[in-house]
Amino acid sequence: MAEVARATWEMTVSQPNETTFDVVILGGGSGGYAAALRAAQLDLSVALIEKDKLGGTCLHRGCIPTKALLHAGEIADQTRESEAFGVKAELLGVDMAGVNTYKDGVVGRLYKGLQGLVKGSKLITYVEGHGTLVAPNAVEVDGTRYTGRNVILATGSYSRSLPGLELDGERVISSEHALTLDRVPTSAIVLGGGVIGVEFASAWKSFGADVTILEALPRLVAAEDADLSKALERAYRKRGINFKVGKPFEKVERTENGVRATLAGGETVEAELMLVAVGRGPTTANLGYEEQGVTLDRGFVTTDERLRTSVPNVYAVGDIVPGLQLAHRGFQQGIFVAEEIAGLNPPVIDEAGIPRVTYSDPELASVGLTEAKAKERHGDDKVTAYTYNLGGNGRSSILKTQGFIKVVRVDDGPVVGIHMVGARVGELIAEAQLIYNWEAYPAEVAQLIHPHPTQSEALGEAHLALAGKPLHAHA
């Protein structure tokens, strides 16, 4: 039936003229360009509109450059600690100009490759400029209308601040400002203990800065499983990264040498600068969305499970859709919508099945439900959680990392959550998401062979224990 529907749909596709397309996409970030590339594969004509650089926040101001900074910080830490591995080395300092050259080189190579992919498609017309939705089926750029049978909104997000808290780009900065600093700050306040905040705190500490995180919620990375938060907090104490949780921020003032932040109750913290990392807001204002009937909720575009908006043939993907603001989520949503438009009826994306990684030191990685959420959904007496300590893993001992893998399962049922902390555990999340998304039982994973010596063995050992046959741990 799907093939018949596909064939019938193909016969109705019109040939594009200069400004008429099968799909018009507003935004060229992860969600937008993925939708464009997949739509072109499906023989759809595409207009891809982007006001800035192709690749969006993730490539230029988010995922890629921040992870490059974190890796440079890892090299600095490894140099400091090299004698523990029998290697004599001395860290002479951190050259931020050199770090930025390395970071920008990574971004530049990926940007060039992405440009080549889009330019190489005969079905994609790339339009540079600020686009506005001027009709349910049209986006206008510099006076030119681009009309589509379908429209995909993919305009991404921006760094939020708090009411009355102004970013001056010098002493009170956003993550975008932080990525272009030409120096390592001697000290820094990080306002916000979510993913962005703890990652920058980790990088700056590795570079030698004195860092304090301020978080109004009771724990760091509060969206993660409570045990992961506790492990990260222990590790940050050991690294000398200061943090204050459960204390709402009140104000920041300039001082002679930097800034002073005041918390509820009057406690103050001073530093050279303050990074505001309180989350990202949807970029939807003044783009014509509401005027054309697209329903917004606190600035986010509301959609159904198939990413359809309140306007027929208008879809939304990425950070403007409520939920996890992750590049790989937007990427997959872009593919999904392109296939939906092409009549392929792709399966709905399970939000809980999207893997999450925090690239701090140590790394955090998770997929599925936290233990608390699993008990809330299935009942306290129906859920079992097992934690395998990386101390029993050979590869982790070689890397001198500490941490654990926590597996949450429904009794006599499948695995519903996997949560990990330790060096490089982000590389293990791919198998973990297969376990969750395929609703695997511990016994099914236990019979798989994990190569030795790798950290993936720890994932296997945890499932062996849940299957009732622990070899290097107690059940």
Backbone torsions as a table, in degrees:
resi	resn	phi	psi	omega
1	MET	NA	-40.5	-178.9
2	ALA	-63.2	-37.8	-179.7
3	GLU	-68.0	-37.2	178.4
4	VAL	-65.3	-44.8	179.1
5	ALA	-61.6	-40.3	-180.0
6	ARG	-63.5	-44.5	-179.1
7	ALA	-64.5	-41.7	179.0
8	THR	-63.4	-41.9	-179.3
9	TRP	-63.8	-42.1	-178.0
10	GLU	-59.9	-35.0	-178.1
11	MET	-67.9	-21.6	-176.1
12	THR	-94.2	-7.1	-177.7
13	VAL	-71.1	127.6	-179.8
14	SER	-84.8	154.1	174.6
15	GLN	-74.3	136.1	-177.0
16	PRO	-72.9	145.4	166.6
17	ASN	-105.5	-161.0	-172.2
18	GLU	-60.2	-36.6	-175.0
19	THR	-128.8	15.2	178.9
20	THR	-119.9	128.9	-173.0
21	PHE	-138.0	162.8	174.5
22	ASP	-71.4	-35.4	-179.7
23	VAL	-138.0	129.4	171.1
24	VAL	-112.0	125.1	-175.9
25	ILE	-115.5	123.3	179.1
26	LEU	-101.0	100.3	-178.4
27	GLY	121.9	125.7	-176.3
28	GLY	-112.0	31.4	174.1
29	GLY	-81.5	-160.0	-175.0
30	SER	-55.9	-46.0	-179.7
31	GLY	-69.3	-43.6	-177.1
32	GLY	-66.9	-47.8	-177.2
33	TYR	-72.8	-29.9	175.9
34	ALA	-65.0	-42.0	177.7
35	ALA	-62.2	-41.2	-178.9
36	ALA	-64.3	-47.5	-177.8
37	LEU	-65.2	-41.9	-179.9
38	ARG	-69.9	-39.0	178.6
39	ALA	-62.1	-41.3	178.9
40	ALA	-64.2	-37.6	175.8
41	GLN	-59.6	-30.4	-178.2
42	LEU	-93.4	18.4	175.3
43	ASP	65.4	30.9	175.0
44	LEU	-99.3	138.6	174.8
45	SER	-80.3	137.7	-170.3
46	VAL	-131.6	137.1	164.9
47	ALA	-109.8	117.2	-179.2
48	LEU	-108.3	115.7	-172.3
49	ILE	-111.1	127.1	-178.9
50	GLU	-143.1	128.6	-177.9
51	LYS	-82.7	-20.2	-176.8
52	ASP	-116.8	-123.5	-179.3
53	LYS	-106.2	139.7	174.6
54	LEU	-55.7	133.4	-178.0
55	GLY	112.3	-23.8	172.4
56	GLY	65.6	-160.7	-174.7
57	THR	-58.1	-45.8	-174.5
58	CYS	-55.9	-50.4	-175.8
59	LEU	-71.8	-41.8	-170.2
60	HIS	-99.8	-29.4	-172.8
61	ARG	-137.0	13.2	-175.0
62	GLY	-139.8	-110.6	-170.7
63	CYS	-48.5	-55.9	-171.2
64	ILE	-68.8	-54.4	-179.4
65	PRO	-63.8	-35.4	179.7
66	THR	-67.8	-37.7	179.6
67	LYS	-71.1	-29.4	174.0
68	ALA	-65.4	-42.3	176.3
69	LEU	-61.0	-43.9	-179.1
70	LEU	-63.4	-36.3	179.1
71	HIS	-69.6	-39.6	176.0
72	ALA	-60.7	-39.8	176.5
73	GLY	-63.7	-37.0	177.8
74	GLU	-62.7	-40.6	178.1
75	ILE	-62.5	-40.8	177.9
76	ALA	-61.4	-45.4	179.9
77	ASP	-64.3	-40.5	179.8
78	GLN	-63.9	-35.2	178.0
79	THR	-66.4	-43.8	177.8
80	ARG	-59.8	-37.4	-172.6
81	GLU	-98.2	8.8	-170.9
82	SER	-61.9	-30.7	-177.1
83	GLU	-64.4	-25.1	177.5
84	ALA	-66.3	-17.5	178.9
85	PHE	-106.8	10.1	178.3
86	GLY	83.2	13.7	-179.5
87	VAL	-113.0	123.4	-179.7
88	LYS	-90.0	117.6	179.2
89	ALA	-147.5	156.5	-178.9
90	GLU	-129.7	130.7	176.7
91	LEU	-87.2	110.2	-177.7
92	LEU	-82.9	-18.5	179.9
93	GLY	151.5	176.3	178.8
94	VAL	-114.0	118.8	179.4
95	ASP	-93.8	98.9	-175.6
96	MET	-64.0	-29.2	175.8
97	ALA	-62.9	-42.2	178.0
98	GLY	-68.4	-40.4	176.9
99	VAL	-60.2	-44.9	-179.3
100	ASN	-66.4	-35.2	176.5
101	THR	-63.4	-44.8	176.4
102	TYR	-59.9	-49.5	-179.2
103	LYS	-58.8	-49.0	-177.8
104	ASP	-66.2	-30.4	177.4
105	GLY	-66.4	-40.6	177.2
106	VAL	-61.9	-48.4	-179.7
107	VAL	-61.4	-44.0	-177.4
108	GLY	-61.3	-42.4	179.6
109	ARG	-64.8	-42.7	179.3
110	LEU	-67.8	-37.8	178.6
111	TYR	-63.5	-43.9	179.0
112	LYS	-61.8	-41.9	179.3
113	GLY	-64.1	-42.0	179.4
114	LEU	-65.6	-41.8	176.9
115	GLN	-58.1	-40.5	179.6
116	GLY	-63.7	-39.7	179.1
117	LEU	-62.5	-46.5	-178.0
118	VAL	-70.0	-43.6	-179.8
119	LYS	-64.3	-31.9	-177.3
120	GLY	-74.6	-10.2	179.8
121	SER	-91.9	123.0	179.6
122	LYS	-72.2	-15.2	-176.8
123	LEU	-96.0	-4.5	-179.9
124	ILE	-107.2	123.1	171.7
125	THR	-101.7	115.3	-178.9
126	TYR	-91.9	126.7	-176.3
127	VAL	-118.7	120.2	177.0
128	GLU	-92.6	126.5	179.0
129	GLY	149.7	168.2	-179.5
130	HIS	-82.4	116.7	-178.1
131	GLY	-99.4	146.9	176.4
132	THR	-131.7	136.0	176.7
133	LEU	-74.7	111.2	-175.1
134	VAL	-109.6	-6.3	175.4
135	ALA	-159.2	161.1	-179.6
136	PRO	-58.2	-17.9	-178.8
137	ASN	-126.3	20.6	-175.2
138	ALA	-146.9	140.2	173.8
139	VAL	-119.6	133.7	-178.7
140	GLU	-107.5	134.6	178.0
141	VAL	-131.3	116.0	178.3
142	ASP	50.3	43.5	176.0
143	GLY	86.5	-7.0	179.0
144	THR	-103.1	130.6	178.4
145	ARG	-93.1	136.2	174.3
146	TYR	-116.4	110.1	-173.7
147	THR	-99.4	138.7	179.9
148	GLY	-136.1	148.9	171.7
149	ARG	-62.6	-28.9	177.4
150	ASN	-137.4	149.2	177.6
151	VAL	-126.1	135.9	176.4
152	ILE	-117.7	122.8	177.9
153	LEU	-92.8	122.7	-175.1
154	ALA	-146.2	52.6	-170.0
155	THR	-89.9	4.6	168.0
156	GLY	72.5	-152.7	-172.0
157	SER	-142.8	171.9	179.8
158	TYR	-135.8	161.5	178.4
159	SER	-71.7	119.8	179.7
160	ARG	-80.4	161.3	170.4
161	SER	-128.8	-171.0	176.9
162	LEU	-107.5	156.1	179.4
163	PRO	-53.2	127.4	178.5
164	GLY	81.4	-2.8	-179.6
165	LEU	-101.1	105.5	-176.3
166	GLU	-93.0	138.1	176.2
167	LEU	-92.3	120.9	-180.0
168	ASP	-99.8	-4.5	177.8
169	GLY	77.6	-0.4	-178.2
170	GLU	-121.7	-59.5	179.4
171	ARG	-105.0	-28.9	174.9
172	VAL	-118.7	108.9	-167.1
173	ILE	-126.5	162.9	174.0
174	SER	-99.5	176.7	178.1
175	SER	-64.5	-32.5	177.3
176	GLU	-62.8	-43.2	176.8
177	HIS	-63.3	-41.0	-176.2
178	ALA	-61.8	-30.2	-178.0
179	LEU	-74.5	-13.0	-179.0
180	THR	-113.4	10.8	178.4
181	LEU	-60.4	137.5	179.7
182	ASP	-95.8	10.8	-178.3
183	ARG	-150.6	164.9	170.6
184	VAL	-92.3	120.7	179.1
185	PRO	-63.6	142.7	177.5
186	THR	-66.5	-34.7	177.8
187	SER	-149.3	153.1	-177.8
188	ALA	-149.7	141.1	169.2
189	ILE	-100.9	130.5	175.6
190	VAL	-109.5	112.0	-179.3
191	LEU	-89.4	101.8	-178.3
192	GLY	123.3	122.0	-178.3
193	GLY	-106.9	30.3	173.6
194	GLY	-85.7	-161.8	-175.1
195	VAL	-58.1	-51.2	-176.6
196	ILE	-61.9	-44.3	-178.3
197	GLY	-62.6	-47.9	-176.5
198	VAL	-72.0	-27.6	177.4
199	GLU	-69.3	-46.8	178.6
200	PHE	-65.6	-37.6	176.8
201	ALA	-59.7	-41.0	-179.6
202	SER	-64.9	-47.1	-178.4
203	ALA	-63.7	-47.8	-177.8
204	TRP	-64.4	-38.0	177.1
205	LYS	-63.0	-41.2	178.5
206	SER	-62.5	-32.7	178.7
207	PHE	-79.3	-9.7	176.0
208	GLY	110.7	6.3	-179.4
209	ALA	-82.0	155.0	172.3
210	ASP	-90.6	119.3	-170.3
211	VAL	-122.5	138.3	173.3
212	THR	-130.1	125.6	177.6
213	ILE	-96.9	133.9	175.1
214	LEU	-112.7	123.4	-177.2
215	GLU	-136.8	125.3	-178.5
216	ALA	-72.5	-29.0	179.4
217	LEU	-74.9	165.5	-173.2
218	PRO	-68.3	-15.1	-178.1
219	ARG	-152.2	161.1	174.8
220	LEU	-68.6	157.4	-178.0
221	VAL	36.2	58.6	-171.3
222	ALA	-64.3	-17.7	179.3
223	ALA	-77.5	-14.1	-178.5
224	GLU	-87.6	170.4	175.2
225	ASP	-56.2	140.4	-175.6
226	ALA	-56.6	-34.6	-179.8
227	ASP	-67.7	-33.0	176.2
228	LEU	-67.4	-40.4	177.6
229	SER	-60.2	-45.7	-179.5
230	LYS	-61.8	-40.8	-179.4
231	ALA	-65.8	-42.0	179.2
232	LEU	-65.1	-41.8	179.4
233	GLU	-62.6	-41.1	176.9
234	ARG	-61.4	-44.1	-178.9
235	ALA	-65.3	-39.4	-179.7
236	TYR	-68.6	-36.6	175.2
237	ARG	-60.8	-42.9	-179.5
238	LYS	-64.8	-35.1	180.0
239	ARG	-80.4	-10.8	-178.8
240	GLY	85.2	20.4	174.2
241	ILE	-88.8	118.1	-178.8
242	ASN	-81.6	148.7	174.9
243	PHE	-153.5	147.3	177.8
244	LYS	-127.6	116.4	-176.8
245	VAL	-112.3	158.0	178.0
246	GLY	72.0	18.2	-178.9
247	LYS	-128.3	103.1	-178.5
248	PRO	-60.6	143.9	177.2
249	PHE	-77.5	140.3	179.0
250	GLU	-110.8	-49.8	-178.0
251	LYS	-162.3	165.4	173.8
252	VAL	-131.2	141.1	179.0
253	GLU	-128.9	148.5	173.1
254	ARG	-75.5	141.0	173.1
255	THR	-118.3	-179.4	-178.9
256	GLU	-61.4	-35.0	-175.3
257	ASN	-114.3	2.8	-177.8
258	GLY	171.7	-123.0	-177.6
259	VAL	-137.7	157.8	174.2
260	ARG	-129.0	121.2	178.0
261	ALA	-100.1	137.7	178.3
262	THR	-113.6	132.5	179.3
263	LEU	-103.6	165.1	175.3
264	ALA	-55.7	132.3	-176.9
265	GLY	99.1	-8.5	175.1
266	GLY	96.1	-5.4	179.0
267	GLU	-64.0	140.2	-178.9
268	THR	-123.7	153.3	175.8
269	VAL	-135.5	133.7	179.3
270	GLU	-115.4	148.5	178.7
271	ALA	-162.5	173.4	178.6
272	GLU	-66.5	-39.3	179.8
273	LEU	-151.5	168.1	177.8
274	MET	-128.0	127.0	173.8
275	LEU	-93.5	123.1	176.6
276	VAL	-90.8	110.7	-177.5
277	ALA	-129.2	62.4	-175.4
278	VAL	-102.1	20.6	176.8
279	GLY	110.0	178.5	-177.4
280	ARG	-122.8	140.4	179.4
281	GLY	-102.9	156.1	-178.7
282	PRO	-74.6	136.2	176.9
283	THR	-87.4	90.0	-177.7
284	THR	-134.3	-8.4	-176.2
285	ALA	-73.4	142.3	174.4
286	ASN	58.9	32.9	177.5
287	LEU	-114.6	4.9	176.9
288	GLY	85.6	5.9	-175.0
289	TYR	-62.3	-57.8	-177.0
290	GLU	-64.1	-36.6	179.4
291	GLU	-60.4	-29.8	-179.9
292	GLN	-95.6	9.4	173.6
293	GLY	94.8	5.8	178.3
294	VAL	-76.6	124.3	-177.5
295	THR	-77.8	129.7	176.9
296	LEU	-116.4	149.9	174.9
297	ASP	-131.6	108.1	-176.4
298	ARG	55.2	34.0	177.9
299	GLY	94.3	-18.3	178.7
300	PHE	-84.3	147.6	177.0
301	VAL	-83.8	122.8	178.9
302	THR	-83.1	136.8	179.6
303	THR	-135.8	167.0	169.6
304	ASP	-89.6	-175.2	-175.2
305	GLU	-65.5	-16.8	178.2
306	ARG	-99.9	17.5	174.1
307	LEU	63.3	25.2	174.4
308	ARG	-87.0	136.4	177.3
309	THR	-86.1	-172.9	179.6
310	SER	-73.2	-7.8	179.4
311	VAL	-107.1	128.7	-179.2
312	PRO	-55.2	136.5	177.2
313	ASN	65.7	16.6	172.3
314	VAL	-115.9	124.1	-177.4
315	TYR	-116.8	164.7	175.8
316	ALA	-137.5	142.9	179.9
317	VAL	-140.0	159.8	171.8
318	GLY	83.2	-150.5	-171.2
319	ASP	-65.1	-18.3	179.4
320	ILE	-80.2	-8.7	177.4
321	VAL	-96.4	129.1	-178.3
322	PRO	-53.1	137.3	-179.5
323	GLY	136.4	-163.6	-179.8
324	LEU	-60.9	131.4	177.3
325	GLN	-97.8	81.3	-177.0
326	LEU	-127.8	139.4	-178.0
327	ALA	-59.6	-41.0	-177.0
328	HIS	-71.3	-25.1	173.0
329	ARG	-67.0	-49.2	178.6
330	GLY	-60.4	-40.4	179.0
331	PHE	-58.0	-49.5	-179.0
332	GLN	-67.6	-36.4	177.0
333	GLN	-64.0	-38.2	177.1
334	GLY	-60.8	-44.2	177.0
335	ILE	-62.7	-44.6	-179.3
336	PHE	-56.9	-48.7	-176.4
337	VAL	-66.8	-39.1	177.4
338	ALA	-59.9	-42.6	179.1
339	GLU	-70.8	-33.9	176.5
340	GLU	-63.3	-45.2	178.7
341	ILE	-62.3	-36.0	-179.4
342	ALA	-78.5	-0.4	176.9
343	GLY	81.3	19.3	-177.7
344	LEU	-85.5	-9.3	177.7
345	ASN	52.0	59.0	-179.1
346	PRO	-66.6	154.2	178.5
347	PRO	-66.3	145.6	-179.8
348	VAL	-64.3	141.1	179.8
349	ILE	-76.5	127.7	175.7
350	ASP	-85.8	111.3	-176.3
351	GLU	-59.1	-37.4	-179.4
352	ALA	-68.1	-20.6	-179.0
353	GLY	-86.6	5.0	178.1
354	ILE	-85.7	122.3	-178.6
355	PRO	-69.2	149.0	-178.2
356	ARG	-127.7	133.1	179.7
357	VAL	-133.0	133.8	171.4
358	THR	-112.5	120.3	-170.4
359	TYR	-91.3	42.3	175.7
360	SER	-81.8	-178.3	171.4
361	ASP	-119.1	104.5	8.6
362	PRO	-81.5	162.1	176.4
363	GLU	-75.7	152.6	171.1
364	LEU	-118.9	142.7	176.2
365	ALA	-147.4	138.6	-177.2
366	SER	-154.9	159.5	174.0
367	VAL	-154.4	147.1	178.8
368	GLY	84.0	-155.6	-173.4
369	LEU	-89.3	142.8	168.8
370	THR	-67.6	166.4	178.6
371	GLU	-60.6	-41.3	-179.3
372	ALA	-63.3	-44.1	179.9
373	LYS	-66.2	-38.3	179.3
374	ALA	-63.8	-41.4	179.4
375	LYS	-69.1	-35.3	177.7
376	GLU	-64.5	-37.9	-177.0
377	ARG	-82.4	-40.3	-171.6
378	HIS	-108.4	-11.5	-177.9
379	GLY	103.9	139.5	-177.2
380	ASP	-57.1	-37.8	-175.1
381	ASP	-87.6	4.6	-178.3
382	LYS	-110.8	2.2	-173.9
383	VAL	-123.5	136.1	176.0
384	THR	-122.3	135.1	175.7
385	ALA	-119.3	135.4	178.4
386	TYR	-126.0	135.4	-179.3
387	THR	-116.8	123.8	177.5
388	TYR	-105.5	119.9	-178.0
389	ASN	-78.3	132.9	-178.9
390	LEU	-67.7	-9.4	176.3
391	GLY	-60.2	-23.3	179.0
392	GLY	-92.0	5.7	-177.0
393	ASN	-103.9	126.9	-175.9
394	GLY	-59.8	-47.2	-177.9
395	ARG	-64.1	-38.5	178.0
396	SER	-64.7	-36.6	176.3
397	SER	-65.0	-39.6	177.1
398	ILE	-61.6	-41.2	-179.6
399	LEU	-78.7	-7.3	-176.3
400	LYS	55.2	44.5	177.4
401	THR	-110.5	151.5	174.8
402	GLN	-116.4	156.3	179.9
403	GLY	154.3	-162.1	-177.3
404	PHE	-162.1	166.9	170.9
405	ILE	-121.1	124.5	-178.8
406	LYS	-112.8	125.1	-179.5
407	VAL	-113.5	130.0	179.5
408	VAL	-113.0	128.1	-179.2
409	ARG	-133.7	157.6	169.7
410	VAL	-85.9	131.5	-178.7
411	ASP	-55.6	130.1	-176.8
412	ASP	59.6	25.1	-178.9
413	GLY	-140.6	-167.0	-174.7
414	PRO	-80.6	171.1	172.1
415	VAL	-73.7	131.0	-177.6
416	VAL	-118.0	-0.6	177.4
417	GLY	-168.8	141.2	175.5
418	ILE	-134.7	130.0	-174.3
419	HIS	-134.8	128.5	-172.2
420	MET	-132.6	147.7	173.6
421	VAL	-142.3	136.1	-178.7
422	GLY	148.6	170.4	178.8
423	ALA	-61.4	131.7	171.8
424	ARG	65.3	15.8	-179.1
425	VAL	-68.4	-16.8	174.8
426	GLY	-58.8	-26.7	178.8
427	GLU	-75.9	-11.5	179.9
428	LEU	-93.1	-10.8	-170.1
429	ILE	-69.9	-22.0	-179.7
430	ALA	-62.9	-46.0	177.1
431	GLU	-66.4	-38.5	-179.6
432	ALA	-61.3	-39.3	-179.7
433	GLN	-70.4	-29.7	175.1
434	LEU	-66.8	-42.3	179.0
435	ILE	-59.0	-46.5	-179.2
436	TYR	-68.8	-51.2	-173.0
437	ASN	-69.5	-26.0	176.6
438	TRP	-92.6	7.4	177.0
439	GLU	51.5	48.0	-177.8
440	ALA	-73.9	147.9	172.9
441	TYR	-90.3	150.5	179.3
442	PRO	-51.9	-39.9	-178.3
443	ALA	-63.7	-30.7	179.2
444	GLU	-71.2	-38.0	178.5
445	VAL	-74.3	-35.6	-177.4
446	ALA	-60.8	-27.7	-178.1
447	GLN	-84.9	-5.4	176.1
448	LEU	-79.0	148.4	-178.1
449	ILE	-97.3	122.1	178.3
450	HIS	-103.2	132.1	-173.8
451	PRO	-66.5	146.8	-178.3
452	HIS	-114.2	138.4	-6.3
453	PRO	-95.3	116.3	175.5
454	THR	-134.8	161.5	175.3
455	GLN	-71.2	-20.8	178.7
456	SER	-62.5	-22.7	175.7
457	GLU	-58.4	-33.9	-179.6
458	ALA	-63.1	-36.5	176.8
459	LEU	-64.8	-42.5	177.2
460	GLY	-64.5	-42.1	-179.7
461	GLU	-63.0	-38.9	179.4
462	ALA	-62.4	-40.3	179.3
463	HIS	-74.6	-31.7	172.8
464	LEU	-59.5	-44.3	-179.7
465	ALA	-63.6	-43.1	179.1
466	LEU	-68.0	-24.4	178.1
467	ALA	-83.9	1.6	175.9
468	GLY	89.6	15.1	179.0
469	LYS	-137.8	64.2	178.3
470	PRO	-69.4	134.6	-179.3
471	LEU	-106.5	-37.2	-179.8
472	HIS	-118.0	18.9	-177.9
473	ALA	-154.0	167.9	178.0
474	HIS	-93.0	137.6	179.9
475	ALA	-70.1	NA	NA
